[in-house]
Amino acid sequence: MFILLVKVVVFVMHLFLPILSVFVHGLMLALFAVSLRNQSTPDMSDPDNPSPGLPWYMSKGCSYATPPNKGFCMQARASFGVTCTMV
């Protein structure tokens, strides 16, 4: 969010030079690529419930989610889709 706010201010003030643009967009690409990688890797953070494969919301879909969690599943899938699009 900080990068986007600074980018808008610099653009409005006509200081968004091409070399600065390359640096900022490269930084944003790196952040989105790391986010995409972290969203699609196994989750082994909980030793009691390890998840060695793809996250369940990507491999099985939202039909396996309980009704209160179905919205969260759809939100996670949409977040992954937006990240793919941004990269």
C-alpha positions as CSV (number, residue, x, y, z in Angstrom):
1,M,0.0,0.0,0.0
2,F,2.9,2.3,0.8
3,I,4.4,1.8,-2.6
4,L,1.0,2.7,-4.3
5,L,0.6,5.8,-2.2
6,V,4.1,7.1,-3.0
7,K,3.6,6.2,-6.6
8,V,0.5,8.3,-6.9
9,V,2.1,11.3,-5.2
10,V,5.2,11.2,-7.4
11,F,3.1,10.8,-10.5
12,V,0.9,13.8,-9.6
13,M,3.9,15.9,-8.9
14,H,5.4,15.0,-12.3
15,L,8.5,13.4,-10.8
16,F,7.8,9.8,-12.0
17,L,10.9,9.5,-14.3
18,P,11.3,6.5,-16.5
19,I,14.3,5.1,-14.5
20,L,12.3,5.5,-11.3
21,S,9.3,3.8,-13.0
22,V,11.4,0.8,-13.9
23,F,12.7,0.5,-10.3
24,V,9.2,0.8,-8.7
25,H,7.5,-1.6,-11.2
26,G,10.4,-4.1,-10.7
27,L,9.9,-3.9,-7.0
28,M,6.1,-4.4,-7.4
29,L,6.7,-7.4,-9.7
30,A,9.0,-9.0,-7.1
31,L,6.4,-8.5,-4.3
32,F,3.6,-10.0,-6.4
33,A,5.9,-13.0,-7.5
34,V,6.8,-13.7,-3.8
35,S,3.1,-13.5,-2.9
36,L,2.1,-15.9,-5.6
37,R,4.8,-18.4,-4.6
38,N,3.8,-18.2,-0.9
39,Q,0.1,-18.7,-1.7
40,S,0.7,-21.8,-3.7
41,T,3.2,-23.6,-1.5
42,P,2.4,-26.2,1.2
43,D,1.5,-24.9,4.7
44,M,3.7,-26.7,7.3
45,S,3.4,-24.0,10.0
46,D,1.2,-26.1,12.2
47,P,2.9,-29.3,13.4
48,D,-0.4,-30.8,14.4
49,N,-2.1,-30.3,11.0
50,P,0.5,-30.2,8.3
51,S,-0.6,-29.6,4.7
52,P,2.0,-31.1,2.4
53,G,0.3,-30.5,-0.9
54,L,-1.5,-27.5,-2.5
55,P,-3.7,-25.5,-0.3
56,W,-7.1,-27.2,0.0
57,Y,-9.0,-24.3,-1.5
58,M,-7.0,-24.6,-4.7
59,S,-6.9,-28.4,-5.0
60,K,-10.4,-29.3,-3.9
61,G,-12.4,-26.1,-4.4
62,C,-14.9,-24.4,-2.2
63,S,-17.5,-27.2,-2.3
64,Y,-15.7,-28.9,0.6
65,A,-15.9,-25.8,2.8
66,T,-18.4,-25.6,5.6
67,P,-21.1,-23.0,4.9
68,P,-19.7,-20.4,7.3
69,N,-16.2,-20.8,5.7
70,K,-17.4,-20.8,2.0
71,G,-17.0,-17.0,1.8
72,F,-13.4,-17.2,3.1
73,C,-12.6,-19.9,0.6
74,M,-14.0,-17.8,-2.3
75,Q,-12.0,-14.8,-1.0
76,A,-8.7,-16.9,-0.9
77,R,-9.3,-18.2,-4.5
78,A,-10.0,-14.6,-5.7
79,S,-6.9,-13.3,-4.0
80,F,-4.8,-16.0,-5.7
81,G,-6.4,-15.1,-9.1
82,V,-5.8,-11.4,-8.7
83,T,-2.1,-12.1,-7.8
84,C,-1.8,-14.3,-10.9
85,T,-3.2,-11.5,-13.0
86,M,-0.9,-8.9,-11.5
87,V,2.2,-11.0,-12.2
